[in-house]
Amino acid sequence: MIAAARYEWRMLLRRRAMWVSMGSVAALLALVAARQVSDEVRTGTAKDVMVSTAYLVNLVLPAAYGCVLADRLIRSAKLGVAQLLDATPAPATGRMVGSYLGVCAAAAVPPALLYFGFAGLYAGLTGTPAALGWALAAFATVLLPAVLFVGAFALVVPLVLPLPLFCVLYVGYWFWGNAVSPALLPTLTQTLLTPVGGYPLQGLFGWYGPDGTLAISGPVPHATLNALRPAATPGTAWLSIAVLLAAAALALATTAALRARTRTR
């Protein structure tokens, strides 16, 4: 498991496509959200600035790293590496868990550099070291669960879907299920299954946007799937994180069966 995790970690960090795609998305995010962030910096507290930045980072970057991770298991199978490893005494489950942890750790590096780089800059310029503590808390409860959730499905789903089709569907899912208002059409937005982190942001940090009216969790009048939208509280925030991690574990549990199915085609 440790060897697989180290290999995937080092391989992805050396992969130019990950840095190019993440850098491009980060640059676009900085361009689009610059005014919102500057307004928050001028009027908000350190907590508000760090939490709102976590939301912006988590709203966009997963769309990029989900596609970057999508070829990891199928690439090993196509190159024959998976079959060679299956012939070794190393347990397949340990290798799979190690690969998962390695790719998730690597995928978390660009968001962490962007987020903590901004947090350090903000703390230094404003003289508020507490911002680093808020940044660490937001990263652990908002960005990290999203990485673990997306990483699991990015590894598993391409075993049953062609890679280009998965990438197209995944990007569509990400914005449909995290950014589209439930008042407009049926969507998973604002539910416990939303990996953008609406429940932790509002249930744990009490953040409702610069004007206090932003709703990214909880029920929406007359919307479908409101059963999955309890009110945002600390309890439902932790429940949302647990649901996301449980869904990731369930997806990973199907890996062996899906790999066997792929080999028999």
KAJO-V352910 format. One record per residue. N is the residue number from 1. RES is the residue in three letters. D_LAST is the distance of its C-alpha to the last C-alpha in Angstrom with 2 decimals. Layout:
n:res:d_last
N:RES:D_LAST
N:RES:D_LAST
This chain:
n:res:d_last
1:MET:27.59
2:ILE:30.60
3:ALA:29.27
4:ALA:26.01
5:ALA:28.17
6:ARG:30.58
7:TYR:27.99
8:GLU:26.35
9:TRP:29.88
10:ARG:31.25
11:MET:28.34
12:LEU:28.42
13:LEU:32.20
14:ARG:32.18
15:ARG:29.75
16:ARG:31.93
17:ALA:29.70
18:MET:30.27
19:TRP:34.02
20:VAL:34.24
21:SER:32.34
22:MET:34.15
23:GLY:37.45
24:SER:37.16
25:VAL:36.47
26:ALA:39.26
27:ALA:41.65
28:LEU:40.92
29:LEU:41.45
30:ALA:44.74
31:LEU:45.91
32:VAL:45.16
33:ALA:46.29
34:ALA:49.23
35:ARG:51.86
36:GLN:50.46
37:VAL:50.30
38:SER:53.79
39:ASP:55.21
40:GLU:53.71
41:VAL:55.13
42:ARG:58.59
43:THR:58.80
44:GLY:56.40
45:THR:56.57
46:ALA:54.49
47:LYS:52.24
48:ASP:51.78
49:VAL:51.00
50:MET:48.38
51:VAL:46.71
52:SER:46.67
53:THR:45.23
54:ALA:42.46
55:TYR:41.62
56:LEU:41.57
57:VAL:39.40
58:ASN:36.91
59:LEU:36.86
60:VAL:35.60
61:LEU:34.12
62:PRO:31.04
63:ALA:29.84
64:ALA:29.75
65:TYR:28.45
66:GLY:25.59
67:CYS:24.13
68:VAL:25.04
69:LEU:23.14
70:ALA:19.92
71:ASP:18.23
72:ARG:19.08
73:LEU:15.99
74:ILE:13.47
75:ARG:16.05
76:SER:16.22
77:ALA:12.54
78:LYS:12.83
79:LEU:16.12
80:GLY:15.10
81:VAL:17.72
82:ALA:15.70
83:GLN:14.80
84:LEU:18.50
85:LEU:19.72
86:ASP:17.75
87:ALA:19.80
88:THR:23.02
89:PRO:25.19
90:ALA:24.79
91:PRO:23.35
92:ALA:20.08
93:THR:21.85
94:GLY:24.75
95:ARG:22.77
96:MET:20.98
97:VAL:24.39
98:GLY:26.00
99:SER:23.61
100:TYR:24.22
101:LEU:27.95
102:GLY:28.09
103:VAL:26.49
104:CYS:28.60
105:ALA:31.69
106:ALA:31.17
107:ALA:30.52
108:ALA:33.76
109:VAL:35.85
110:PRO:36.44
111:PRO:37.37
112:ALA:39.55
113:LEU:41.30
114:LEU:41.97
115:TYR:43.08
116:PHE:45.16
117:GLY:46.57
118:PHE:47.91
119:ALA:49.12
120:GLY:50.99
121:LEU:52.53
122:TYR:53.61
123:ALA:55.05
124:GLY:56.96
125:LEU:58.41
126:THR:59.43
127:GLY:60.43
128:THR:58.22
129:PRO:56.30
130:ALA:55.20
131:ALA:52.64
132:LEU:50.59
133:GLY:50.54
134:TRP:49.42
135:ALA:46.74
136:LEU:45.40
137:ALA:45.40
138:ALA:43.66
139:PHE:41.01
140:ALA:40.25
141:THR:40.12
142:VAL:38.83
143:LEU:36.86
144:LEU:35.27
145:PRO:33.68
146:ALA:32.16
147:VAL:30.65
148:LEU:29.14
149:PHE:27.81
150:VAL:26.35
151:GLY:24.96
152:ALA:22.91
153:PHE:21.28
154:ALA:20.93
155:LEU:18.86
156:VAL:16.67
157:VAL:16.17
158:PRO:14.57
159:LEU:11.52
160:VAL:10.93
161:LEU:13.07
162:PRO:13.57
163:LEU:16.35
164:PRO:19.11
165:LEU:18.61
166:PHE:18.82
167:CYS:21.98
168:VAL:23.61
169:LEU:22.99
170:TYR:24.03
171:VAL:27.28
172:GLY:28.04
173:TYR:27.46
174:TRP:29.66
175:PHE:32.67
176:TRP:32.20
177:GLY:31.92
178:ASN:34.58
179:ALA:37.08
180:VAL:37.36
181:SER:40.26
182:PRO:39.56
183:ALA:42.66
184:LEU:40.97
185:LEU:37.68
186:PRO:35.42
187:THR:33.96
188:LEU:33.26
189:THR:36.08
190:GLN:38.76
191:THR:36.73
192:LEU:36.04
193:LEU:32.45
194:THR:33.72
195:PRO:32.92
196:VAL:35.66
197:GLY:38.03
198:GLY:40.46
199:TYR:41.41
200:PRO:42.21
201:LEU:44.07
202:GLN:46.25
203:GLY:46.28
204:LEU:46.93
205:PHE:48.67
206:GLY:50.28
207:TRP:49.31
208:TYR:49.60
209:GLY:49.94
210:PRO:53.10
211:ASP:54.90
212:GLY:53.67
213:THR:51.99
214:LEU:48.34
215:ALA:46.02
216:ILE:42.51
217:SER:42.17
218:GLY:43.46
219:PRO:43.88
220:VAL:44.52
221:PRO:46.79
222:HIS:45.03
223:ALA:41.57
224:THR:38.46
225:LEU:36.83
226:ASN:40.24
227:ALA:39.42
228:LEU:37.32
229:ARG:40.32
230:PRO:43.02
231:ALA:45.96
232:ALA:45.59
233:THR:47.22
234:PRO:46.69
235:GLY:44.99
236:THR:42.50
237:ALA:41.90
238:TRP:40.82
239:LEU:38.86
240:SER:36.91
241:ILE:36.11
242:ALA:35.05
243:VAL:32.80
244:LEU:31.05
245:LEU:30.57
246:ALA:29.37
247:ALA:26.76
248:ALA:25.59
249:ALA:25.49
250:LEU:23.54
251:ALA:20.86
252:LEU:20.69
253:ALA:20.54
254:THR:17.10
255:THR:15.69
256:ALA:14.75
257:ALA:12.86
258:LEU:10.98
259:ARG:10.24
260:ALA:9.04
261:ARG:6.68
262:THR:5.52
263:ARG:5.59
264:THR:3.80
265:ARG:0.00
